[in-house]
């Protein structure tokens, strides 16, 4: 951030980071609609997706109000390119990858559950802290989002334990998903000019201060699930700084194609 950075600039950038996280994961989880392992989970995952997209809408609306002009929640979601998104790389990864080469389908539920657990464990802490934000609108969004995210965490944790402490196959899938995804959580704690400035202004939270509490949530769940905590080492992804994997472009192409094909359309 430059010496001329204003509170409005910081607010816009920080709100976009939070909104992009929610909309990208909401889009990913929505891919399970009609493909859930059981009908109850099909509905549960759809509802979690709606919660996340609802959070993104509130955050985009606040961002648009601060940006002014012709900016709307829709232009922010549908008419920005991948390099303009500030979501964690973890959230844009597909539901399959090197960890599930044996899978019978192109989706693996363990990947989804582990990702939702790792992210929700963080966001419960983030939303709790943001209730004390100097920005009243963000504090109100945080209070609403916290209630939803507590459910997301409970849902993912319950399934994590069920898989980890279940059959040999479910345990192996859960462990493989954890081994694959845990390194991406390094990005949670990596330096970010936007997050640092937001914390300095009293708007946001210094996420690094939440790490001990996040570790405790993760370690407690993994112990009950009889899973081994994977090492979080290697390349540190930088999605929140605009450097993404190749997967985000494909996700956005699917998410944005209708709006871009009919710009300005009224539904």
Secondary structure, 3 states (H helix, E strand, C coil): CCCCCCHHHHHHHHHHHHHHHHHHHHHHHHCCCCCCCCHHHHHHHHHHHHHHHHHHHHHHHHHHHHHCCCCCHHHHHHCCCHHHCCCCHHHHCCCCCHHHCCCCCCCCHHHHHHHHHHHHHHHHHHHHHHCCCCCHHHHHHHHHHHHHHHHHHHHHHHHHHHHHCCCHHHHHHHHHHHHHHHHHHHHHHCCCHHHHHHHHCCCCCCHHHHHHHHHHHHHHHHHHCCCCCCCCCCCCCEHHHCECCCHHHHHHHHHHHHHHHCCCCCC
